[in-house]
Amino acid sequence: MPRPRLCRRIRFNPNITYFKPQGVPMRELEVIELTTEEVEALRLKNLKDLDQNDCAKKMKTSQSTFQRILASAYKKTTQALIEGKAIKIIK
C-alpha cells in the first residue's frame, strides 16, 4: 500500500484555469492538466525567484519532492507549448 500524500501548502489560487492556442477550438485540442502544486512550484521558483530549498520550505515539502513537482510542471508546460495543447489547472 503506498504511503499517503502529505498536504502541501499552496498560497496561490489562480482565477484563470485554462490556456489554449489562439484560433483553435477547444474541441480540437488535447488538454494537459497542471495541478495547483505544480503551478505553485512554478510561481515560487520563477516569479518569486526563490531557490529550491526556500521554495520547498514554503510548500512544506522536501527539496527533492519540490524538484520532482517542478520537473513535472516544466515537462507538461513545455509539451503544451511545443505541441500546441491546451493547459488546464486542476484543483
Phi, psi and omega in degrees: 000129182290154178292139180293147179288140176277152175287131177251147182280122177242119182252015183225127178237104185293139176281328180257128185242001177229139172226139181212159176296141180291140174083004179243123179297145181304323183295342180264357186257144168277146184250133173257130181258125173255135176278163177296330175300315181293320178294319178296320178297316177297318181297312182294316184287314189264322181271320180273350179055041177269154174280168188297325179295317178294319178299315181298319178297318180295327179271359180058051178217173178281162180295321181292322177293318177301317179299319178295318178298314181296316179298320178296317179296317178298316182297313181295316181296316179298316179300316180296318181291315184288319184264003176067045180255159177280155176244128176242129176265119182257146182256000000 
